[in-house]
Amino acid sequence: MSGRKGAAYSAARIAARVAALGKEVSREYAGRRLDVVVTLDRGFVFAADLMRQIDAPVVCHFVREEVRDVEQGGHARREVFFGSGPELKGRDVLVVDAVLESGVTQEFLLRRLGESKPRSIRLAVLLDKPAKRRVALEPDYFGFRTASNQVWIGYGLAAANGMGRNLRQLSLEANGASRKSGKGRKK
């Protein structure tokens, strides 16, 4: 795939970090059921590997966001919508996403899922990009911290052309400007 730089996080490095996260989650939820809520489209590869590393009973749910440009009172704004969420009352919940950048989308999802009164709710992300955070949200578990201006391809993350999700490693996109055109979603 042209437009890629060398692997910044090898498949082996990612696997080792995901295994360590799985052990940490397993310790916290030992003997308890864990409801894992996976954000589609970006979080599925990380979530699949993470869940296989968790030594606790796991139930998996999927949510998909829909971003819409809405005009109200002459002002255009972008809104995020999620389909109906799972019933999580009294349950331990782990939301899994690939990237935490601004935090706006994840905070909204966490608040929405929290409306069903889970016992606990936590956030796990593969990549944490704290420099562009727009809300007071930190992940409970993260794989790697990285600069906010970096665009990653592989391990479930696609290039602007949709390619690269199947790569086992994470690589920096050589032309990060392609995601800044307004066509890519920001989280």
FENMONOR-V286806 format. One line per field, one symbol per residue. ss: DSSP state (h for helix, s for strand, l for the rest). phi: phi as a letter, one per 20 degrees, with the letter a starting at -180 (. if undefined). psi: psi as a letter, one per 40 degrees, with the letter a starting at -180 (. if undefined). A space follows every 10 residues. Layout:
BEGIN
ss = ???
phi = ???
psi = ???
END
This chain:
BEGIN
ss = lllssssssl hhhhhhhhhh hhhhhhhhll lllsssssss lllhhhhhhh hhhllllsss ssssssssss ssllssssss ssllllllll lsssssssss lllhhhhhhh hhhhllllls sssssssslh hhllllllll ssssslllll lsssllslll llllllllls sssllhhhhh hllllll
phi = .fndeffecf gfffgfffff fffffgffdg mdfceeddee deeffgffff ffeeeafcdd ccccecdcec dbmndebdcd ccffefecgm deccedcecd dfnfffffff fffffemffb bccccfdddf fdfdceccff cbebebffee ddcolneefg eneogeffdd cfffdfffee fneeedd
psi = hieiiihdhi dddddddddd ddddddddfh eihhhhhhhi ededdddddd deehgihhhh ihihihhihh hhfehiihih iiahiihehe ihhhhhidhh cdeddddddd dddddefidi hihhidhhge deheighiid hidiiiieeh hiiifehiid eeiedehdih ihhdgeddee eediii.
END
